[in-house]
Structure formats: structure tokens, C-alpha cells
Amino acid sequence: SGGQEQRVGIARAIVAHPKVVVADEPTGSLDVDTSQQIQVLLQRLNRELNITMVMVTHDRDVASIASRQLTLDRGKFVEPISA
């Protein structure tokens, strides 16, 4: 399944104990439940193994799990304006 493939990809990425993992659409093409499981896994890796996650996604719900969000606007990264 797609979720199993995503988990295998994540396992391959962390086996060498990296400081940073870049995840390109890590929940793309997954059902809602599997997407949530992958999000929880990425958060745990960040919190428990202190791995920085750089995640690229078009899904605002998935992006909302991040402690920091940047948007690519006309080739430049911008931070959201705080209210």
C-alpha cells in the first residue's frame, strides 16, 4: 500500500541518523487515516530523535503540524504574517 511505501521511505531516510530529512509530499495520494499516521510518525521523529523535518506539501492541514511554515511566493520564501 502507499502508506507502507511511505513508511519504508521514511525508515530508509532515518537509518543513517540524519540531522535533517527532506520530505516531498509525504502524505500525497494517501487516505486520511494513513496520512494522519505518517504525520504522527514525522512529528515523533522530530520530537524524539531531534531530526529536523523539511516538508514540502500543498496540503495546508498537513503543513499545520509544522512548528514553522514558509510559503514559496514568486521564488522567495516568506513567513506568514502573525495576527
Phi, psi and omega per residue, in radians:
S1 nan 2.877 3.123
G2 -1.076 -0.663 3.131
G3 -1.128 -0.690 3.104
Q4 -1.145 -0.709 3.112
E5 -1.105 -0.698 3.112
Q6 -1.111 -0.758 3.140
R7 -1.110 -0.708 3.107
V8 -1.111 -0.739 3.097
G9 -1.074 -0.709 3.107
I10 -1.163 -0.747 3.119
A11 -1.045 -0.756 3.107
R12 -1.084 -0.659 -3.102
A13 -1.202 -0.542 -3.047
I14 -1.747 -0.107 -3.063
V15 -1.064 -0.508 -3.125
A16 -1.611 0.218 3.119
H17 0.961 0.992 -3.121
P18 -1.274 2.791 3.025
K19 -1.479 -0.491 -3.086
V20 -2.356 2.406 3.013
V21 -2.154 2.270 3.078
V22 -1.775 2.119 -3.096
A23 -2.037 1.990 -3.136
D24 -1.674 1.916 -3.115
E25 0.853 1.018 -3.053
P26 -1.116 -0.305 3.140
T27 -1.994 0.165 -3.136
G28 -1.060 2.433 3.093
S29 1.127 0.342 3.108
L30 -1.858 2.668 3.052
D31 -1.248 2.911 -3.036
V32 -1.016 -0.814 -3.109
D33 -1.106 -0.788 -3.137
T34 -1.178 -0.661 3.091
S35 -1.036 -0.764 3.121
Q36 -1.126 -0.668 3.104
Q37 -1.099 -0.743 3.119
I38 -1.142 -0.700 3.108
Q39 -1.078 -0.765 3.112
V40 -1.088 -0.740 3.125
L41 -1.073 -0.799 3.129
L42 -1.091 -0.706 3.102
Q43 -1.106 -0.728 3.128
R44 -1.116 -0.743 3.123
L45 -1.078 -0.703 3.104
N46 -1.124 -0.852 -3.053
R47 -1.285 -0.833 -3.000
E48 -1.497 -0.568 -3.122
L49 -1.877 0.022 3.109
N50 0.995 0.685 3.091
I51 -1.616 2.226 3.053
T52 -1.322 2.255 3.120
M53 -1.869 2.155 2.990
V54 -1.884 1.941 -3.029
M55 -2.028 2.278 3.054
V56 -1.845 2.189 3.141
T57 -2.693 2.674 3.019
H58 -1.725 -0.099 -3.061
D59 -1.581 1.924 -3.099
R60 -1.109 -0.557 3.104
D61 -1.144 -0.739 3.103
V62 -1.158 -0.741 3.135
A63 -1.079 -0.483 -3.071
S64 -1.156 -0.254 3.112
I65 -1.352 -0.241 -3.071
A66 -1.313 2.563 3.077
S67 -1.363 -0.342 3.088
R68 -2.495 2.381 3.139
Q69 -2.177 2.386 3.027
L70 -2.178 2.579 3.096
T71 -2.033 2.407 3.060
L72 -1.525 2.010 -3.091
D73 -2.234 1.925 -3.140
R74 0.954 0.738 3.074
G75 1.453 0.080 3.137
K76 -2.189 2.490 3.058
F77 -1.436 2.279 3.107
V78 -2.264 2.555 3.080
E79 -1.622 2.576 3.091
P80 -1.079 2.606 3.090
I81 -1.360 2.231 3.120
S82 -1.316 2.435 3.140
A83 -1.504 nan nan
